Amino acid sequence: MDTVSNAVHYVFLAAAACFVIGLHLMNHPRTARRGNTLSAGAMAVAIGGTVWLVVHESRITSTGWLVLVSGGLVGAALGLWAAREVKMTAMPQLVSVFNAVGGGAAALIAVNDLLQADHPAALGARVSLPGALSIVIGAVTFSGSLVAAGKLQGLVSGSPVVFPGARLLNVLLPASFAVGTVWLVLAPDSTTALYGLVVVALLFGVTMVLPIGGADMPVVIALLNAFTGSAVAMAGFVLDETALIIAGMLVSSSGGILTKLMADAMNRSIMNIVIGGFGTGDSAPTAVGADGAPAQVRAISVDDVAIQLAYARKVIFVPGYGLAAAQAQHELGDLAKLLTEHGVDVSYAVHPVAGRMPGHMNVLLAEANVPYTQLKEMDEVNPEFPQADVALVIGANDVTNPIARRPGNAISGMPILDVDKAKSVVVIKRSMGHGYAGVDNELYTDPKTGMFFTDAKKGLAELKAAVGEFVG
Amino acid sequence: MNNLDLLTAITVFVLSVLVGIEVISKVPATLHTPLMSGSNSVHGIVVIGAMLIAAESHTWLGYVLAFVAMVFGAMNVVGGYVVTDRMLEMFKARPAPGTPDKVTAGTRDKEV
């Protein structure tokens, strides 16, 4: 190793340390942005170091420079455009697309390395094993993430797509890429094994994600994020780059933890989600209205709700996916601001799986200028419900359903928000439609619950106007 | 690469896993989405790998693979950091209630 490559490796080490510190700073809303900036700066320095290394080694051809610079500019422009234009509600799709390209890049690097080796047969398992793993994990992530993004965007059906033989394929495909991996390790110069592996892994990504329902996409995205990390780490083994190994595994293990936290919040195992559960059609609706008759609900008008809110001392908002779908977070923020100014104690109860990613609801509310001090997590807010004069539920269904406390139904055991313990409950919802779990919500038929049937955005704007009349 | 190097690489691998678990398990749920997006941009480090293969390529197939890998990697790294910053900007401290809000919800979207 000469001086320059030594120096560059120290730069990479410093960058890796900054990634760790950067992620650590994301522990608190106050320092999170600084952490991200630090991490981005470290990345820029690492890229600069790589350019230095490439120039110093001077083995790159002019076509190589053209490829490097033009590819970098095109990718950066695409990334910048997507990141600036995306709506906050579409964030999970974008994260999923970035997962896809990250995994895709890792797979391509491994493919390239195995193809370019001057004497491929001389490649030891030291390169061909991580190479094969990088290809498999990277390609599965690539196609799987694109399908996940497609489902969230509505391009692919959000409901589980199951075709005859799908389950069989999901057993056969992993078996065949296990075989392909062994084959490639034994014969690193076999292009048949190489391309076969790519195709099989791409197919598996599709058949793995297609049968998973839209409700489980957040967990799937977190899982694919972890996959991308390990694909990048494997590419690091192929290229002998410690920086890729550190950063990749950092993401992989943190993604794994996030996946687990998320699955725990839904009281389900990761296996259960990947194999299929909620929204797969397997769990038939279990609850029916009392005696099979349509359950009785009490519909209330905008003025009724406004009076309750205006004269309440404590109001807890319970935002759910319906709020995000209607993009009504600004209207909710405005209503909350009006109530706060009027002296009402306002807080938001955020269930860990509200929205479409862990913490997605917090991002949406932050977009609407909601102070994060008013955002309360489930364990913190649950004891406060009995003191709340009004709990206003906006488009949250399964996470408020009291039947989760009883055994024998699709959501049994799932931790829920204790909305039913509030003195009075108002639910804003467009219809009596079911949530993802497909079960009736007992909260709606509770005598102290009023149903305000309307679109979340329109309804909240009307409410704000009506409350304004009472307090103004 | 000799055996000691491989051992070092595996040591780094294992320690990184442990550090990742340690760092993340303390993050509040409020920040899970920015965090996922932030760690997403960290795996954009793959762009370095793409640069290295671009530097080593000498066949047309190699150039094509390196180009696509560059596009993917650069998109991951730039997009990841920008979108995470955009999200975190929303978590910044608010002016105390009562003082006029200069940045209103309506203009915020266009501004970022």
Boltz contact constraints between the chains, C-beta under 6 A:
constraints:
  - contact:
      token1: [A, 19]
      token2: [B, 42]
      max_distance: 6.0
  - contact:
      token1: [A, 20]
      token2: [B, 19]
      max_distance: 6.0
  - contact:
      token1: [A, 23]
      token2: [B, 23]
      max_distance: 6.0
  - contact:
      token1: [A, 24]
      token2: [B, 23]
      max_distance: 6.0
  - contact:
      token1: [A, 26]
      token2: [B, 31]
      max_distance: 6.0
  - contact:
      token1: [A, 26]
      token2: [B, 35]
      max_distance: 6.0
  - contact:
      token1: [A, 26]
      token2: [B, 38]
      max_distance: 6.0
  - contact:
      token1: [A, 27]
      token2: [B, 26]
      max_distance: 6.0
  - contact:
      token1: [A, 27]
      token2: [B, 27]
      max_distance: 6.0
  - contact:
      token1: [A, 29]
      token2: [B, 91]
      max_distance: 6.0
  - contact:
      token1: [A, 32]
      token2: [B, 31]
      max_distance: 6.0
  - contact:
      token1: [A, 32]
      token2: [B, 88]
      max_distance: 6.0
  - contact:
      token1: [A, 33]
      token2: [B, 88]
      max_distance: 6.0
  - contact:
      token1: [A, 36]
      token2: [B, 38]
      max_distance: 6.0
  - contact:
      token1: [A, 36]
      token2: [B, 84]
      max_distance: 6.0
  - contact:
      token1: [A, 36]
      token2: [B, 85]
      max_distance: 6.0
  - contact:
      token1: [A, 36]
      token2: [B, 88]
      max_distance: 6.0
  - contact:
      token1: [A, 40]
      token2: [B, 81]
      max_distance: 6.0
  - contact:
      token1: [A, 43]
      token2: [B, 77]
      max_distance: 6.0
  - contact:
      token1: [A, 50]
      token2: [B, 48]
      max_distance: 6.0
  - contact:
      token1: [A, 50]
      token2: [B, 51]
      max_distance: 6.0
  - contact:
      token1: [A, 54]
      token2: [B, 55]
      max_distance: 6.0
  - contact:
      token1: [A, 60]
      token2: [B, 55]
      max_distance: 6.0
  - contact:
      token1: [A, 63]
      token2: [B, 63]
      max_distance: 6.0
  - contact:
      token1: [A, 64]
      token2: [B, 54]
      max_distance: 6.0
  - contact:
      token1: [A, 64]
      token2: [B, 55]
      max_distance: 6.0
  - contact:
      token1: [A, 64]
      token2: [B, 57]
      max_distance: 6.0
  - contact:
      token1: [A, 67]
      token2: [B, 54]
      max_distance: 6.0
  - contact:
      token1: [A, 67]
      token2: [B, 63]
      max_distance: 6.0
  - contact:
      token1: [A, 67]
      token2: [B, 66]
      max_distance: 6.0
  - contact:
      token1: [A, 67]
      token2: [B, 67]
      max_distance: 6.0
  - contact:
      token1: [A, 68]
      token2: [B, 51]
      max_distance: 6.0
  - contact:
      token1: [A, 68]
      token2: [B, 54]
      max_distance: 6.0
  - contact:
      token1: [A, 71]
      token2: [B, 67]
      max_distance: 6.0
  - contact:
      token1: [A, 71]
      token2: [B, 70]
      max_distance: 6.0
  - contact:
      token1: [A, 71]
      token2: [B, 71]
      max_distance: 6.0
  - contact:
      token1: [A, 72]
      token2: [B, 70]
      max_distance: 6.0
  - contact:
      token1: [A, 72]
      token2: [B, 74]
      max_distance: 6.0
  - contact:
      token1: [A, 74]
      token2: [B, 71]
      max_distance: 6.0
  - contact:
      token1: [A, 75]
      token2: [B, 71]
      max_distance: 6.0
  - contact:
      token1: [A, 75]
      token2: [B, 74]
      max_distance: 6.0
  - contact:
      token1: [A, 75]
      token2: [B, 75]
      max_distance: 6.0
  - contact:
      token1: [A, 76]
      token2: [B, 74]
      max_distance: 6.0
  - contact:
      token1: [A, 76]
      token2: [B, 78]
      max_distance: 6.0
  - contact:
      token1: [A, 78]
      token2: [B, 75]
      max_distance: 6.0
  - contact:
      token1: [A, 79]
      token2: [B, 75]
      max_distance: 6.0
  - contact:
      token1: [A, 79]
      token2: [B, 78]
      max_distance: 6.0
  - contact:
      token1: [A, 79]
      token2: [B, 79]
      max_distance: 6.0
  - contact:
      token1: [A, 80]
      token2: [B, 78]
      max_distance: 6.0
  - contact:
      token1: [A, 80]
      token2: [B, 82]
      max_distance: 6.0
  - contact:
      token1: [A, 82]
      token2: [B, 79]
      max_distance: 6.0
  - contact:
      token1: [A, 83]
      token2: [B, 79]
      max_distance: 6.0
  - contact:
      token1: [A, 83]
      token2: [B, 82]
      max_distance: 6.0
  - contact:
      token1: [A, 83]
      token2: [B, 83]
      max_distance: 6.0
  - contact:
      token1: [A, 95]
      token2: [B, 37]
      max_distance: 6.0
  - contact:
      token1: [A, 95]
      token2: [B, 40]
      max_distance: 6.0
  - contact:
      token1: [A, 98]
      token2: [B, 40]
      max_distance: 6.0
  - contact:
      token1: [A, 98]
      token2: [B, 76]
      max_distance: 6.0
  - contact:
      token1: [A, 98]
      token2: [B, 79]
      max_distance: 6.0
  - contact:
      token1: [A, 98]
      token2: [B, 80]
      max_distance: 6.0
  - contact:
      token1: [A, 101]
      token2: [B, 72]
      max_distance: 6.0
  - contact:
      token1: [A, 101]
      token2: [B, 75]
      max_distance: 6.0
  - contact:
      token1: [A, 101]
      token2: [B, 76]
      max_distance: 6.0
  - contact:
      token1: [A, 102]
      token2: [B, 43]
      max_distance: 6.0
  - contact:
      token1: [A, 102]
      token2: [B, 46]
      max_distance: 6.0
  - contact:
      token1: [A, 102]
      token2: [B, 76]
      max_distance: 6.0
  - contact:
      token1: [A, 104]
      token2: [B, 72]
      max_distance: 6.0
  - contact:
      token1: [A, 105]
      token2: [B, 46]
      max_distance: 6.0
  - contact:
      token1: [A, 105]
      token2: [B, 50]
      max_distance: 6.0
  - contact:
      token1: [A, 105]
      token2: [B, 69]
      max_distance: 6.0
  - contact:
      token1: [A, 105]
      token2: [B, 72]
      max_distance: 6.0
  - contact:
      token1: [A, 105]
      token2: [B, 73]
      max_distance: 6.0
  - contact:
      token1: [A, 106]
      token2: [B, 46]
      max_distance: 6.0
  - contact:
      token1: [A, 108]
      token2: [B, 65]
      max_distance: 6.0
  - contact:
      token1: [A, 108]
      token2: [B, 68]
      max_distance: 6.0
  - contact:
      token1: [A, 108]
      token2: [B, 69]
      max_distance: 6.0
  - contact:
      token1: [A, 109]
      token2: [B, 49]
      max_distance: 6.0
  - contact:
      token1: [A, 109]
      token2: [B, 53]
      max_distance: 6.0
  - contact:
      token1: [A, 109]
      token2: [B, 69]
      max_distance: 6.0
  - contact:
      token1: [A, 112]
      token2: [B, 53]
      max_distance: 6.0
  - contact:
      token1: [A, 112]
      token2: [B, 62]
      max_distance: 6.0
  - contact:
      token1: [A, 112]
      token2: [B, 65]
      max_distance: 6.0
  - contact:
      token1: [A, 116]
      token2: [B, 62]
      max_distance: 6.0
  - contact:
      token1: [A, 225]
      token2: [B, 36]
      max_distance: 6.0
  - contact:
      token1: [A, 225]
      token2: [B, 40]
      max_distance: 6.0
  - contact:
      token1: [A, 228]
      token2: [B, 43]
      max_distance: 6.0
  - contact:
      token1: [A, 229]
      token2: [B, 43]
      max_distance: 6.0
  - contact:
      token1: [A, 232]
      token2: [B, 43]
      max_distance: 6.0
  - contact:
      token1: [A, 232]
      token2: [B, 46]
      max_distance: 6.0
  - contact:
      token1: [A, 235]
      token2: [B, 49]
      max_distance: 6.0
  - contact:
      token1: [A, 239]
      token2: [B, 49]
      max_distance: 6.0
  - contact:
      token1: [A, 239]
      token2: [B, 52]
      max_distance: 6.0
  - contact:
      token1: [A, 242]
      token2: [B, 12]
      max_distance: 6.0
  - contact:
      token1: [A, 244]
      token2: [B, 45]
      max_distance: 6.0
  - contact:
      token1: [A, 244]
      token2: [B, 49]
      max_distance: 6.0
  - contact:
      token1: [A, 245]
      token2: [B, 12]
      max_distance: 6.0
  - contact:
      token1: [A, 245]
      token2: [B, 13]
      max_distance: 6.0
  - contact:
      token1: [A, 246]
      token2: [B, 12]
      max_distance: 6.0
  - contact:
      token1: [A, 246]
      token2: [B, 16]
      max_distance: 6.0
  - contact:
      token1: [A, 247]
      token2: [B, 42]
      max_distance: 6.0
  - contact:
      token1: [A, 247]
      token2: [B, 45]
      max_distance: 6.0
  - contact:
      token1: [A, 249]
      token2: [B, 13]
      max_distance: 6.0
  - contact:
      token1: [A, 249]
      token2: [B, 16]
      max_distance: 6.0
  - contact:
      token1: [A, 249]
      token2: [B, 17]
      max_distance: 6.0
  - contact:
      token1: [A, 250]
      token2: [B, 16]
      max_distance: 6.0
  - contact:
      token1: [A, 250]
      token2: [B, 20]
      max_distance: 6.0
  - contact:
      token1: [A, 251]
      token2: [B, 39]
      max_distance: 6.0
  - contact:
      token1: [A, 251]
      token2: [B, 42]
      max_distance: 6.0
  - contact:
      token1: [A, 251]
      token2: [B, 43]
      max_distance: 6.0
  - contact:
      token1: [A, 253]
      token2: [B, 17]
      max_distance: 6.0
  - contact:
      token1: [A, 253]
      token2: [B, 20]
      max_distance: 6.0
  - contact:
      token1: [A, 253]
      token2: [B, 21]
      max_distance: 6.0
  - contact:
      token1: [A, 254]
      token2: [B, 20]
      max_distance: 6.0
  - contact:
      token1: [A, 254]
      token2: [B, 24]
      max_distance: 6.0
  - contact:
      token1: [A, 254]
      token2: [B, 39]
      max_distance: 6.0
  - contact:
      token1: [A, 257]
      token2: [B, 21]
      max_distance: 6.0
  - contact:
      token1: [A, 257]
      token2: [B, 24]
      max_distance: 6.0
  - contact:
      token1: [A, 257]
      token2: [B, 25]
      max_distance: 6.0
  - contact:
      token1: [A, 258]
      token2: [B, 36]
      max_distance: 6.0
  - contact:
      token1: [A, 330]
      token2: [B, 105]
      max_distance: 6.0
  - contact:
      token1: [A, 352]
      token2: [B, 29]
      max_distance: 6.0
  - contact:
      token1: [A, 357]
      token2: [B, 33]
      max_distance: 6.0
  - contact:
      token1: [A, 358]
      token2: [B, 32]
      max_distance: 6.0
  - contact:
      token1: [A, 359]
      token2: [B, 29]
      max_distance: 6.0
  - contact:
      token1: [A, 359]
      token2: [B, 30]
      max_distance: 6.0
  - contact:
      token1: [A, 359]
      token2: [B, 31]
      max_distance: 6.0
  - contact:
      token1: [A, 359]
      token2: [B, 32]
      max_distance: 6.0
  - contact:
      token1: [A, 359]
      token2: [B, 33]
      max_distance: 6.0
  - contact:
      token1: [A, 360]
      token2: [B, 33]
      max_distance: 6.0
  - contact:
      token1: [A, 362]
      token2: [B, 30]
      max_distance: 6.0
  - contact:
      token1: [A, 363]
      token2: [B, 33]
      max_distance: 6.0
  - contact:
      token1: [A, 363]
      token2: [B, 87]
      max_distance: 6.0
  - contact:
      token1: [A, 366]
      token2: [B, 90]
      max_distance: 6.0
  - contact:
      token1: [A, 366]
      token2: [B, 91]
      max_distance: 6.0
  - contact:
      token1: [A, 367]
      token2: [B, 90]
      max_distance: 6.0
  - contact:
      token1: [A, 368]
      token2: [B, 105]
      max_distance: 6.0
  - contact:
      token1: [A, 369]
      token2: [B, 105]
      max_distance: 6.0
  - contact:
      token1: [A, 371]
      token2: [B, 94]
      max_distance: 6.0
  - contact:
      token1: [A, 372]
      token2: [B, 91]
      max_distance: 6.0
  - contact:
      token1: [A, 377]
      token2: [B, 29]
      max_distance: 6.0
